[in-house]
Amino acid sequence: MTDNPIKPLTLGSLTIENNLFQAPLAGYSSAPFRLLSWKLGRPGLLATEMISSKALVNQAPRQERYLAREDGEGPVAYQLWGADPESVGEATKIVADRGADVVDINCGCPVRKVRAAGAGSKLMEDPLLIGRIVKAMRAATEKPVTVKIRVGTSASNYNGAEVAKIVESEGADLLTVHGRHAKESYSTPCRYERIREVVEAVKTIPVIGNGDVRDGETARKMFDLTGCAGLMVGRACMGAPWVFLKIKAELVGEEMRLPGRFEIGDILLEHYDRLAVLLGEELAVRQCRKLGSFYSKTMRGAKEFRNSLNYMHTRDDLLALIEKYFKSESGGVISDTDME
Ligand SMILES: Cc1cc2nc3c(=O)[nH]c(=O)nc-3n(C[C@H](O)[C@H](O)[C@H](O)COP(=O)(O)O)c2cc1C
């Protein structure tokens, strides 16, 4: 029998039922998506989109959408971004009081606006500052505090291991490493050997491997090549909140029945309906144009559906498109499952 690397994991005071993590995804991993992931894929830990510490502390408008949770979600890591230990500490308290199960600090985001504020992947250039931020978070809550980093700042500075030791000594409970340095895009394959260096640098906290995991084979590769304690999945769960279940099944050689186009149509509609409650119809419609593309990404014949999404303005428009492309007898789109 194949050994099963999926097992419960303890981070600080919290034990989660398995070591598969849903990645924080800006513009995507709001409460509706997390609930669907939990219901359909059951990862051990869900994650919010990154949330600005300063905006939270200054009570800027429109933060509620990032803090909101759906009834029935599993444990959620609230991810903060920021570069000032004091405001990240204060923001930690705010999200912990609002029910975060875990508080995470983003040290990997390459977006210009975030780096210009000295935050995200820019922090990797100052490991001691990361240490001070973790210390402030640690002082602000007894809930698990986690850190998400990249393997380095550039090709000439793979300092992930150095950062890992610092955050471990400042009291972080878990570290996630994305296997690319701060200047690399997704076209560069994940650097498993650099993740391994980080795994080997710490002694007391679990390290989660992140990068290019999308199925049983790539999950096995991440475990085997890095020795990590768990996996985080990002892009592969967009439009496929069930992917965690697929990964779990494939790791032990089991077959899993993937949702067919009828069910995917229902999942898309549920995602939209929950977004409309959270964001209002106008914003939900805008997000749904992207969502629809993700949900049909592996389907043949979906191009016309994706084009039609640009002309969708209301829930009724969406419903009509779902009826036409996902639910009609002939079906405008074909998922792999429908072919079997
Ligand atoms: C649309 C999108 C949004 C993302 N937003 C965040 C974010 O808010 N915080 C973060 O730490 N990483 C963010 N990431 C990076 C992912 O969490 C993850 O590290 C990266 O996609 C690599 O994992 P993957 O190969 O499984 O996709 C984002 C990635 C994508 C594609």
The ligand as an ORCA input file, in Angstrom:
! r2SCAN-3c Opt
* xyz 0 1
  C      -4.679     35.496     -8.344
  C      -3.641     35.261     -7.273
  C      -3.728     35.977     -6.089
  C      -2.775     35.768     -5.074
  N      -2.899     36.437     -3.897
  C      -2.047     36.175     -2.860
  C      -2.217     36.777     -1.584
  O      -3.156     37.549     -1.346
  N      -1.314     36.466     -0.608
  C      -0.276     35.596     -0.828
  O       0.513     35.333      0.080
  N      -0.105     35.020     -2.029
  C      -0.965     35.263     -3.030
  N      -0.817     34.612     -4.228
  C       0.217     33.579     -4.360
  C      -0.369     32.202     -3.987
  O      -0.820     32.191     -2.649
  C       0.694     31.096     -4.168
  O       1.796     31.364     -3.347
  C       1.161     31.010     -5.620
  O       0.071     31.063     -6.519
  C       1.952     29.717     -5.873
  O       1.151     28.594     -5.652
  P       0.503     27.754     -6.877
  O       1.613     27.344     -7.782
  O      -0.186     26.592     -6.186
  O      -0.465     28.667     -7.568
  C      -1.720     34.839     -5.264
  C      -1.654     34.133     -6.461
  C      -2.596     34.328     -7.470
  C      -2.499     33.527     -8.728
*
